[in-house]
Amino acid sequence: MKKCIIIAEAGVNHNGDLQTALRMVHAAADAGADYVKFQTAVPELVISSIAPQAAYQKENTGIEESQLDMCRRIHLPLEDYAILKAECEKCGIGFMSTPFDLVSIDYLAQLGQDYFKIPSGEITNLPYLRKIASKGIPVILSTGMSTMSEIEDAVAILTGKHRRFSSEARITRSDITVLHCNTQYPTPFADVNLAAMRTIHEKLGVPTGYSDHTVGIEVTLAAVAMGAVMVEKHFTLSRLMDGPDHPASLEPYELKEMVREIRNIEASIGQPLKRVSNSERPNITVARKSIVAARDIKEGEIFTEENLTVKRPGNGISPMLWDDVIGRRAKQDFLYDSLIEI
């Protein structure tokens, strides 16, 4: 089993403050995540002036404002992402950021990152998908709010295989990881539907994972146990901070716990073989049984079901050989409870 890639989703939980973002890089690295991921946008290119906030954004920020004004407050300028990437390199953690517009795609491609993360809201954005496809960088595709046909269309566009929409694709299906996702913050457990992750894998034949917006870590752990090759989870320095995504995010100690438990789950999944492990081998003698004397037996006496029985320890003749022992003659005297020899 390959190691599951763990993405610590910083998003915009830095609230537009570079120093906070830098602290988040250190927190993600300390937790043992493979990547820390931000969100890159030129707000005016992403959101119109008439776009309202989502209900969860209004509730979590407590501020009545347009979505554009909110995003202006909480996004970093493009030049700050080079600083964040350099800090990631110092800390030994992978850098990633999700672009939300075409300018940000170009900027991040030039800056360099291992993956392009496509957020759920862009899965039906044809110009955006074409732009991503042209960069030749492996893709992570989130699928919140999506139907299977929409996911199939997006993958076909990204790979240049769509029956209607052309694209200058420089990636193949093997370059795409699809994340099952629910775009509600937090996601009700009844709406998670983790079984869909397997359906996506079976129908598309691509690596699949899970982007989690539930409260806590148990659903992320369940996704790993079900075979997710990649998971991402929002985190924050404190859920008490102002901002739209903090309430549904993990704090640093919880992120560290999630990483530790994912690695434990991976170790426990093992291989598709049933075998005796090294740790349990010494207990075979203790827990299994042998054929022993049910009473004192004299040399020459015939072994019967009346003078033999089965008891621990298991370092004598196996009870599976019971039929072979019955009817034989004792070659020596055996005291009560002693191991039988033939």
C-alpha positions in Angstrom: 0.0 0.0 0.0 1.3 3.4 -1.0 1.5 6.1 1.7 -1.6 8.3 1.6 -0.7 11.9 0.8 -1.9 14.2 3.5 -2.7 17.8 2.6 -3.1 20.3 5.4 -5.5 22.8 3.9 -4.6 26.3 5.2 -6.8 27.9 2.6 -7.6 31.4 3.6 -7.4 30.7 7.3 -4.5 33.2 7.5 -7.1 35.9 7.1 -4.9 37.8 4.6 -1.9 38.1 7.0 1.4 36.8 5.7 2.9 36.2 9.1 -0.1 34.0 10.1 0.3 32.1 6.9 4.0 31.5 7.6 3.1 30.2 11.1 0.6 27.8 9.4 3.4 26.4 7.3 5.4 25.6 10.4 2.3 24.1 12.1 1.6 21.8 9.1 5.2 20.7 8.9 5.3 20.0 12.6 2.1 17.9 12.3 3.8 15.7 9.7 1.6 16.6 6.7 3.0 16.1 3.2 1.7 19.4 1.9 0.3 22.6 3.1 -2.1 24.1 0.7 -3.3 27.7 0.3 -5.8 29.4 -2.0 -4.6 31.9 -4.6 -7.0 34.4 -6.2 -7.3 37.8 -7.6 -10.7 38.5 -6.1 -11.9 40.8 -8.8 -11.3 38.1 -11.4 -13.2 35.5 -9.4 -16.2 37.2 -7.9 -18.6 39.8 -9.2 -19.7 42.7 -7.1 -23.2 41.3 -6.9 -22.3 37.8 -5.6 -23.6 37.2 -2.1 -21.9 35.3 0.7 -22.8 31.7 1.3 -25.0 31.1 4.3 -22.1 29.5 6.2 -19.8 32.5 5.4 -22.4 34.9 6.8 -22.8 32.8 9.9 -19.1 32.3 10.5 -17.9 35.8 9.9 -20.9 37.6 11.4 -20.4 40.4 8.9 -22.9 41.5 6.3 -20.8 42.2 3.2 -20.5 41.0 -0.4 -18.5 37.9 -1.1 -16.1 40.1 -3.1 -15.4 42.4 -0.1 -14.9 39.4 2.1 -12.4 37.8 -0.2 -10.5 41.1 -0.6 -10.0 41.0 3.1 -8.8 37.4 3.5 -6.7 36.8 0.4 -2.9 37.4 0.1 -1.4 39.3 -2.9 0.2 37.0 -5.5 3.8 37.9 -4.6 3.3 36.5 -1.1 3.0 32.9 -2.4 6.7 32.9 -3.4 7.6 33.7 0.2 5.3 30.9 1.4 6.8 28.4 -1.0 10.3 29.3 0.1 9.3 28.8 3.7 7.8 25.4 2.9 11.2 24.4 1.4 12.9 25.4 4.6 10.5 23.4 6.7 10.6 20.3 4.5 6.9 20.3 3.6 5.4 20.4 0.1 3.9 23.7 -1.1 0.6 23.8 -3.0 -2.0 26.5 -3.7 -5.4 26.3 -5.4 -5.8 28.9 -8.2 -9.3 30.4 -8.6 -8.7 32.4 -11.8 -6.6 32.3 -15.0 -4.0 34.8 -13.8 -3.4 32.8 -10.7 -3.0 29.6 -12.7 -0.3 31.2 -14.8 1.4 32.6 -11.6 1.4 29.3 -9.8 2.6 27.4 -12.9 5.6 29.7 -13.1 6.2 29.5 -9.3 6.1 25.7 -9.5 4.2 23.1 -7.5 3.8 19.4 -7.7 0.0 19.5 -8.3 -2.7 21.9 -9.5 -5.7 21.6 -7.2 -9.0 22.3 -8.9 -11.6 23.4 -6.4 -15.1 22.1 -6.5 -16.5 25.4 -7.8 -14.5 25.3 -11.0 -15.4 21.8 -12.1 -17.9 23.3 -14.7 -15.6 26.1 -15.7 -14.5 25.2 -19.3 -11.9 28.0 -19.8 -10.4 27.3 -16.4 -10.2 23.5 -17.1 -8.6 24.1 -20.5 -6.0 26.4 -18.9 -5.1 23.8 -16.2 -4.9 21.1 -18.9 -2.4 23.1 -20.9 0.1 23.3 -18.1 1.1 19.7 -18.0 1.1 19.5 -14.2 -0.6 16.7 -12.3 -4.1 17.6 -11.1 -6.1 17.1 -8.0 -9.8 17.5 -8.8 -12.3 18.1 -6.0 -15.9 17.1 -6.7 -18.2 18.8 -4.2 -21.6 19.7 -5.5 -20.9 17.5 -8.6 -22.7 14.7 -10.4 -20.8 11.8 -11.9 -21.4 13.1 -15.4 -19.9 16.5 -14.5 -16.8 14.7 -13.1 -16.5 12.6 -16.2 -16.8 15.8 -18.4 -14.1 17.5 -16.4 -11.7 14.6 -16.6 -12.3 14.3 -20.3 -11.6 18.0 -20.8 -8.4 17.8 -18.7 -7.1 14.9 -20.8 -8.2 16.2 -24.2 -10.7 13.4 -24.7 -14.0 15.2 -24.5 -16.4 14.5 -27.4 -17.5 18.2 -27.6 -14.9 20.4 -25.9 -11.4 20.5 -27.2 -8.4 21.3 -25.1 -4.6 21.5 -25.4 -4.2 18.8 -22.8 -0.8 17.8 -21.6 -1.9 15.4 -18.9 -3.3 11.9 -18.9 -5.7 10.1 -16.6 -2.8 8.8 -14.6 -1.9 12.4 -13.7 -5.4 13.0 -12.2 -6.4 12.3 -8.6 -10.1 12.8 -7.9 -11.2 13.7 -4.4 -14.7 12.9 -3.3 -16.0 16.0 -1.4 -19.1 17.7 0.0 -19.1 21.5 -0.2 -20.8 22.4 3.1 -18.9 23.8 6.1 -19.2 21.8 8.2 -20.6 18.8 6.3 -23.3 16.9 8.1 -22.2 13.3 8.6 -25.4 12.0 6.9 -24.3 13.8 3.7 -20.7 12.6 3.6 -21.5 9.5 1.4 -18.0 8.0 1.5 -19.1 5.1 -0.7 -19.1 7.5 -3.6 -15.3 7.6 -3.5 -15.2 4.0 -4.5 -17.8 4.6 -7.3 -15.6 7.4 -8.7 -12.6 5.1 -8.8 -14.5 2.2 -10.4 -16.1 4.4 -13.1 -13.2 6.6 -14.0 -10.2 4.3 -13.2 -8.3 7.1 -11.6 -6.7 7.4 -8.1 -9.3 8.7 -5.6 -9.2 10.4 -2.3 -11.3 12.5 0.0 -11.5 16.2 0.9 -13.1 16.5 4.3 -15.2 19.3 5.6 -16.8 17.5 8.6 -16.1 18.3 12.2 -13.4 16.1 13.8 -11.1 13.5 12.1 -13.1 10.3 12.1 -14.4 10.6 8.6 -10.9 11.3 7.2 -9.6 8.2 9.0 -12.5 6.2 7.5 -11.6 7.4 4.0 -8.0 6.2 4.5 -9.3 2.8 5.7 -11.5 2.6 2.6 -8.5 3.2 0.3 -8.1 7.0 -0.2 -4.7 7.7 -1.7 -4.9 11.3 -0.8 -6.8 13.3 1.9 -7.1 17.0 2.7 -8.4 18.7 5.8 -8.8 22.3 6.7 -6.8 23.5 9.7 -6.4 26.8 11.5 -4.2 28.2 14.3 -7.3 28.7 16.3 -11.0 28.1 15.7 -11.7 31.3 17.6 -10.2 33.4 14.8 -12.6 35.4 12.6 -13.2 34.1 9.2 -15.5 31.8 7.1 -13.6 28.5 7.4 -12.2 28.5 10.9 -15.2 26.7 12.7 -14.9 23.6 10.4 -11.1 23.4 10.7 -8.7 21.4 12.9 -6.4 23.1 15.3 -2.7 22.2 15.1 -2.7 19.5 17.8 -5.7 17.9 16.1 -4.0 18.0 12.7 -1.0 16.2 14.3 -3.3 13.6 15.8 -5.0 13.0 12.4 -1.6 12.5 10.7 -0.5 10.1 13.4 -3.7 8.1 13.2 -3.6 7.9 9.4 -0.1 6.5 9.6 -1.3 3.9 12.2 -4.2 2.9 9.9 -1.9 2.5 7.0 0.4 0.3 9.0 -2.5 -1.8 10.1 -4.0 -2.4 6.6 -0.9 -4.4 5.6 -1.0 -6.9 2.7 -3.9 -9.1 1.4 -2.4 -12.2 3.0 -3.5 -14.1 6.2 -0.3 -15.1 8.0 1.1 -15.4 11.5 2.8 -12.1 12.5 6.1 -12.0 14.3 4.4 -10.3 17.3 1.8 -13.0 17.8 4.0 -16.0 17.0 5.2 -16.4 20.7 1.6 -16.8 21.8 0.9 -19.9 19.7 2.4 -22.1 22.4 0.4 -20.2 25.1 -3.0 -20.1 23.4 -3.1 -23.3 21.5 -3.5 -26.9 22.9 -1.8 -30.2 22.8 -2.8 -33.8 23.4 -2.1 -34.7 27.1 -2.8 -37.5 29.5 -6.2 -37.3 31.1 -4.9 -39.6 33.8 -1.7 -41.6 34.5 -1.0 -43.9 31.6 1.2 -47.0 31.8 3.7 -48.1 29.1 2.0 -50.4 26.6 -1.5 -49.0 27.4 -3.7 -48.1 24.3 -4.5 -44.5 23.9 -8.2 -43.9 24.1 -10.6 -41.0 24.3 -10.9 -41.8 28.0 -7.2 -41.5 28.9 -6.4 -38.6 26.6 -7.6 -35.0 26.5 -6.6 -31.7 25.0 -5.1 -28.8 27.1 -2.7 -26.0 26.9 0.2 -25.4 26.2 0.5 -25.9 22.4 4.0 -27.2 22.2 3.1 -30.9 22.0 1.2 -33.0 19.5 -1.5 -31.0 17.8 -5.1 -32.0 18.5 -5.5 -32.1 14.7 -3.6 -35.4 15.0 -6.1 -36.8 17.5 -7.3 -39.6 15.2 -3.7 -40.6 14.5 -2.9 -41.0 18.2 -6.1 -42.8 19.3 -5.5 -46.6 19.2 -1.7 -46.4 19.5 0.2 -48.0 22.4 2.1 -45.8 24.9 5.9 -46.2 24.5 6.4 -45.1 28.0 4.6 -44.1 31.2 2.8 -40.8 31.1 1.8 -38.9 34.3 -1.5 -37.0 34.5 -1.4 -33.7 32.4 1.9 -34.6 30.7 2.3 -34.1 27.0 1.8 -37.2 25.0 4.6 -38.4 22.7 4.3 -41.1 20.0 
